[in-house]
Amino acid sequence: MKNSWGSVRLHRDAYGVPLVEGTSEPAAYFGLGYAQAQDDLHGLLRQYLLVRGEFGDAARDANQRRWQVLEEARLGFDSLPEDLRACYEAFLAGIGAWMDEHPEDVPAWAPPLEPALPIGVNRTVMLYWIITDAVEALRASGVTPTGVTSELERGLVPPGSNAWVIRPWRTATGETFLVSDPHLPFGGTFAMYEAVIRAGDLHYSGFGFIGAMLPPLAHNPTCAWGLTTGGPRVSDAYRIAVDGDVYLYDGETRKVFEHDGHEYVVHNGVIAPVLARDDDAIYVVCTPYMGLAGETERQIMAMVRARDVTELREAFEARAFPPQNVLAADSSGDCFYLRTGRVPIRPVCDGGVLDGNTSATAWLGIRPAGDLVGISNPASGYLQNCNTAPDTVTPDPALAADRWHPDAFNDEPGRTTSRGRRSAELLSRAFAVDVTEVTAWAVEDLWPDTPMWQAKLLSASSREPDRIHGWPEGHRRLLHRLLAFDGHASPESADATAWLSWRAQISSDDLLDAVERAAEAVPRGTYGEEHQLLPGVPGRAGALELEVPLRATYYAQGMAFAGGPCLRIVALGGNGMRSWSVSMPGQAALYSRGEVKPITFDPS
């Protein structure tokens, strides 16, 4: 396809993933915009309605306007260098070109297109992470913010993720393996879009959000990274005593101002929206990411260009990426872990709601990147983070909490999860692991805490033999099945459904009472029949509150609604790069079989 920036060839692999090759970078992004519109025009346009605060859901639209998402995106676009602005203009032109070719598919409600909108999509998605510290502080103090505060707040499950790096001396092939598996809601605002982009020396495979141009998750021929939820403390909540719209700051009179139906103050040098108000005070949230939407996009572009972990680490010096755990590796075998984020320097470090009427609680600047928790090339030969504390990433004293500022560490030392424990168990025993084995781990459907619960049940059974002797045969058969269960939430397992029924009945310390209750209504179907990824596609790897498999999937009324939308496995070595992925919900049938697909990295 010819366009104003050159020409672009749009191929697709066997799974429909677009492989985009342009004569210039803007030409390639023209092709990406065209492909996204071709694949999901209505989903893309709904994203843009949300960015504009015109989605049609009053609470969600109000929150978009409260955080000035569109204004932030426009300012961000204007701040970009000319060559990068051209890429966004071309991306929107590609969308427009497909719409012009297919007017019958363009809905009447389609919003006007402008190049700031893709930036607004990333801003919308990332909002949760840049304000959650402050929002949680408000709620912990008994203050309830008005309306929703972010799109992820509506996701029904807490965000999660897995990421691993395995260094060459632990692999059978001498390659470095990176696994990245974010856990997010399927579809909607968080719908992920996979594509391969090539234009000159820009060449990467990435997962971005539908409607966005740049992907937060990607790898190129020599460098890869994964992200997990968790990070330093980057935002603060303030209580400001007010008299109507007037308040004092160090004795100086200041005013609350209104914009587009919302109230704001300028605090710590940034615009801070009012999230709640009572008779005596307003409650505001301050994040140092206000005014930084363009810088975030520039950082992502620098990340996809990085040729090794040194250049990737330099990209994170900008501290414009939302707070996350970053695990990265390159083809030389080097790797790093970084708990990235834009962390204010605070005179008060208690994590609560602060007094906003005095400069005694005001920020003193932004912490340098060197203050952020991190480690490179650990002696253990592996890195893992499954939403666990930084000191669990690898067994190294350099990550101990007392070596880092509390705002940078921002976690309970040693805190882990069932996924974290399982990851550390597998990785610590790996000394000649291959891609097949790593893939099996990445899609594992084992409930890790099954043996613990079985030990408790066996102990309870051993204490009351007479009670069990008097049970009907069906009760004893269920007990037998529970104790013999292999712990795998696989599609063909009938015992997994029995396990779920028993766990759902546990309301006290008497596990045998739960067996008696569960025996009355154990589902007859297999796990995959009772839980489906899409209609007719058997489910796997269901998540319980206390037990989450490595490959987490969350179900409501028997249908998957959240989990891992874009699992990636990357093998990097001196002889090149190999990679695999599986995305949800589009490749549900593949995931149901516990499989991944090879990524076609060369568009030619």
NULUMFI-580814 format. One record per residue (C-alpha): y, z, x. Coordinates in pm, whole numbers, plus 50000, padded with zeros to 5 digits. Example, Ala and Ser with C-alpha at 12.3 -4.5 7.8 and 13.67 -1.06 7.14 Angstrom:
// residues 2
495505078051230
498945071451367
//
This chain:
// residues 604
500005000050000
503424990550130
506335014350078
509825020850207
508435039450511
505745014550615
502265010350475
499355033050393
495625028150341
493975051350091
490195054850127
487895080049961
484695095750084
481515098349882
482905129049701
486255113149616
488275131349884
491285109849982
491405097550340
495005087350401
496105066250698
499755056450732
501785035950977
504265064750979
504165100850869
506315094850558
504115064950471
501015087350491
502625113250264
503515085350020
499755079050005
499005116049956
501445118249665
499925087049512
496395101649548
497345134949392
498925117649094
495875095449058
493515125349061
495425151148854
498805139248732
499025164548448
498055193748675
500635182748930
503385179148672
502555213048521
503075227848866
506515212248876
507365225248530
506465259948655
508615256048965
511515246848739
510855276548509
510145253048217
506385257548179
506615270847826
505295305947896
508325328547854
507195355948095
506095331948369
509195310348338
511415341148349
509765352948669
510205319048836
513905320348751
514165356948855
512945347349203
515085315549201
512085295049306
513695261249243
516975271249410
515045284749710
513075252349731
516225231249715
517895251649988
514715249050190
514595211250157
518245208150261
517525229250571
514765206250699
515295180850976
515795145150860
512335132950963
510595160350764
512855155150462
511735118850466
508115130350427
508915149950110
510915120849973
507995097650042
505495121849885
507505122349561
507905084549579
504125081149596
503775102249282
506435081349114
504755049049219
501485058849050
503385069548738
505215035948729
501885017848754
500315038648477
503055046648224
500445052547954
499225083248146
502665098848192
503225126947938
506455128847741
507065163347887
507015151348250
509885167648441
512245148048664
510935144949021
512835157249324
511655163449683
512205201149662
509395205049407
506465204749655
508205232349849
508575251549523
504815249449463
504025266749791
506775291949720
505315299449375
501825305249512
502955325749810
505335348049613
502655374249546
502095381749914
505765384650008
506635410249738
503415429249669
504205459049896
507385466349703
505905459649360
503005483449434
505495509849554
507365507449224
504195510849020
502965539949232
506225558149154
505785552948781
508225523748748
506865493748557
508515460448648
509595439248353
507315409648283
504955394448535
505995395648899
503915366749038
501355340848937
498545358849116
499205389848910
497755369948620
494585361548814
492455389948669
490795396849005
492325409049330
492785381449590
490255381749871
488895360050150
486385357350432
487055343150777
484985343351097
485195329751449
482095327751669
482735319952037
480645294752236
478405319452418
477095331552082
476275296751947
473225274952014
475325244152088
478125259652294
480635251252022
483105274851861
482535280151489
485245289051240
484525297550876
487285301150618
486655310650255
489665322050049
488965338749713
491415328649442
491445318349076
489975283949007
492405257648885
495845261548732
498535272748972
495925278249243
494135244749208
493285233349561
493485197349681
491535184749982
492735155050186
492575140050535
495905127750675
496385104950974
499605089351102
500175084951473
499385117851648
499395136951318
495745140251213
494295168651008
492025178050720
493515203650487
493415221850157
496755225349981
497795234649631
498095206149384
501675193649389
502395207149737
502685184050037
501595206550323
498335226550334
498235263350433
494575258450534
493695230350774
492145219251098
492855190451331
490615175051603
490995204651838
492275234851648
491395253351326
492395284851142
491405305850844
493355331250638
492425362950455
494515384450223
496035414450399
498965418250631
501825439350754
504295456150518
507015430450455
508905441050143
510605472350012
511545487049675
514825505449626
516185528149356
519925523649320
521825548649103
524255528948886
526995534248633
526585503548416
526945474948663
528665495148935
527085515149216
528085531549542
526745521649881
527845545950154
530705554749918
531805518449884
531875503749533
529535474549473
528475455249163
525275442449012
525685405448938
523965382048696
522545347248748
520565326548499
519875356848282
518725380148561
520355408448752
520665410249131
522215428849417
522685418649777
520745443749983
519645442450345
521505409450366
519265392150111
519425386049736
517265412649568
516355409049200
516335438648964
512765443848843
513415474348626
516265495348491
516615529348326
519615549448208
520615560048557
519305534448803
518125499648879
515015491749084
515165461849316
512725444349549
513845432349892
511855406850088
512995391050416
511475358250298
514415351350067
516115319850193
513095311050407
511215285150197
512165256550426
511225275950738
507785282750590
507225245250546
508385238550902
505935264351029
503025248950837
503865215050986
503905230551333
500515246251259
498845213351164
500265197651482
499025225151716
496605211751976
495185245452076
495455282251989
498375286552231
500465261652035
499215275951706
500215311051813
503645297351906
504005283451553
503515318651418
506445330651630
508625318351341
507215346551122
507875325050816
504275324350692
503435350150424
501605381750537
497995372650610
495175378750853
494895347251067
491705338751258
491965307951477
489925288651733
490145257151943
487845232652120
488125250752454
486465281752306
489645302452287
490435321951972
492755348351831
493295372051542
496835378451419
498065399851131
501095378351068
504175384750859
507925390050863
508255427550910
511595445350875
512545471851129
512905502450909
514565535850989
512305551150720
508605542850712
507055560150412
506125530450194
507655545849881
510675536749672
513725541149893
517255552849821
519355521449789
522735539049778
522805545750151
522535525650470
520215552550607
517335532650456
518645497950546
516725473550765
517755471551129
516415436451188
513035418951197
510205429651424
509395404851701
506085386451685
504825407451975
504825437951746
502235422251514
498605433251541
496535407851729
493875400951989
492725370252183
489265361452312
487595394752240
484695405152462
482445408152156
482485370352115
483375371151746
486135378651497
485705386551128
487975397150850
486895400650489
489975419150362
489255448150593
491485468950821
492595453051151
490445476351362
487285462451197
487965426451306
486065431151631
484905462251820
487765465252065
490075495252126
493055471552147
493015469851765
493055507751713
495675518651460
497445542151702
498345512651925
500465495851659
503435504451442
502305516451097
504215488350925
502345462651136
498895478651094
499535486550724
496035498050636
493675527550644
491935527750984
488315517350957
488575506050594
485975479650517
484325461350229
480765451350143
481595416450271
483075430650589
480025451950656
477715422650597
479785399550819
479825424451106
476065429251069
475355391951090
477855383451363
476975412151593
473335400451598
474145363651660
473425351152012
472285315151953
473455307451600
473685271651476
475605254451198
472685256150958
472485293750992
476245298650970
476295277350655
473555298850503
475675329750574
478815313550431
477145305650096
475035337350088
474485351949741
473155385949853
474625417149693
474915436850020
474675471549866
471405464749683
469235485549926
471565515449887
471245514949508
467505509449527
467165539749755
469075560749501
466905547749217
463685554049410
464785589449489
465585595949123
462205581549016
460315602749266
461875634449128
460765627748768
457225612848765
456375629048430
459385613148265
458455578748393
454805584048298
455935588347939
458015556547934
456925525547741
455455497947954
458665477247927
460715505348080
458315509148373
458175471648423
461985470648445
461965499048699
459405479848904
461555448448895
464675467149000
462965482949299
461425449449401
464635429249356
465585409949673
469305414149606
470105377049574
472225364749283
470585330549307
470585306249014
466825308348960
466575346448975
465605364848657
465615398148840
469325393648917
470125394448545
467995425948507
469885441448799
473215433948635
472045448648306
471015480948479
474205483548683
476305478648371
474615508548209
475325533148491
477925557148355
476765589448523
474605601748810
471445597748601
470175563648709
467045566948497
469145570248181
470625536648277
467135521648310
466255533647961
469425518647813
469085485848004
465445481547900
466545477247540
468505445247606
467635427647932
468695390947906
465795366747907
467495339548111
467855334948483
471075343348661
472095306648664
471495303748290
473515334748207
476305326248455
477595290748496
480025274748739
480835246948493
479125239948160
475535231848252
475945239848622
473955271048719
475985298848877
475335319049188
476755348049390
478215369049109
480535397349206
480345433149086
483085458649136
481135476449412
479085447549548
480625414049637
478445387549803
479845369050101
480295338949875
482045356349587
482235341549239
483755359448941
482585352848588
484015360248245
481895354647935
479365336148148
481785311148310
483185311848662
486945316048678
487615327349035
486025330049376
486015306549673
487845274049589
487685258449937
485025269750182
485345252950523
483105253950830
484445239151154
482535234051481
484805227551781
483645218052129
484205196252430
482425167252262
484605167551954
484895183851615
482535185351317
483415201150984
482075207450636
483515219750307
482795226549944
485475230849679
485465246549336
485335238149056
485095200949134
482015203649357
480305230649152
476955212549150
476935211749531
477775248549556
475165257049292
472555244049535
474045264349820
475155232850003
478285220150176
479405184350237
480465168750569
484185162150602
484905125650681
487625131550937
488305096051055
489885075750773
488905042650938
//
